[in-house]
Amino acid sequence: MELSNQFPVAQRRRRTSATNPIWMDALRIMLGLFLFIKGVSFLDNSTDVFALLRQQPSLAELRKASLFVSTFHIVGGLMIAFGALTRFALLLQIPILAGAVLLVNFRNGLRPENTELWVSALVLLLCLFFLIAGPGRYSIDNKVFRHQPPRL
């Protein structure tokens, strides 16, 4: 017997990101805070980032972009942590993280000691996961932007 026929239409609940478990909200908040801290770290160590980019001639054009990367990590990380326009903020992070994985960190090889590559890859996968799963119930997106059905 099909499960959907057992319950009347009024009792069926649509699957939304508001039904995600609480641990997913905690993971989203930690991801946002990690990106925020990483952005602040880039600003704090901007001379080191410039030196790293200067060493690799193919990445020399990206020196000016590192300020934008820091800004996107700081603002996007806070947006992800609070759950405000979460999917938009995640979309802005994905090209940056893909570049970090493929252009910057991959040059050091797939060795286990290359922790920056593994961390960047994990953060990229988490961004893709939350792009699909959504912001969750403890987010500004859920509280402000989600249409609530009228109560009877």
Secondary structure, DSSP 4 states (H G I P E B T S, - for coil): --GGGTS-GGG-----GGGS-HHHHHHHHHHHHHHHHHHHHHHHTHHHHHHHHHHSGGGGGGGTHHHHHHHHHHHHHHHHHHTSSHHHHHHHHHHHHHHIIIIIGGGG-S-TT-HHHHHHHHHHHHHHHHHHH-S-SSSHIIIIISPPPPP-
